[in-house]
Amino acid sequence: MDVLYRRERATVAEVLADLPDELSYSTVRAQLRVLEQKRHVRHQEEGLRYQYLPVVPRGEARRSALRHVVDTFFSGSGERAAAALIGGEAVRLSKEELDRLAQRIEQARQERNQ
């Protein structure tokens, strides 16, 4: 999806060329078909090729993917997911990032109290 959002439209070969992992053409084509069945992308025929285009806005896809991760790995708990991110070894948040998160938490707290 990231390739399609960045390019706005792409063939299977173009998606494949932009991916960092070495995948086969048939694997990418199959994944695009699955995304199309789920109505995340659609295709337009251009000559002998299909051009794939994202259907779901990027922000909506991001929220959906995050909700899926939180539900799958953190039993639906945003608190557990945030704690894993903040305390995780794989991600090191800078002081500035932690400060911005603290501001967002305070803003959310104030909005809830209104």
DABEL-V632040 format. One record per helix or strand of 2 or more residues. SS is the DSSP state (alpha for helix, beta for strand). FROM is the first residue (numbers start at 1). TO is the last residue. If there is no record, write none. Layout:
# DABEL-V632040
SS | FROM | TO
SS | FROM | TO
This chain:
# DABEL-V632040
alpha | 2 | 7
alpha | 12 | 18
alpha | 25 | 37
beta | 41 | 46
beta | 49 | 54
alpha | 58 | 73
alpha | 78 | 87
alpha | 95 | 112
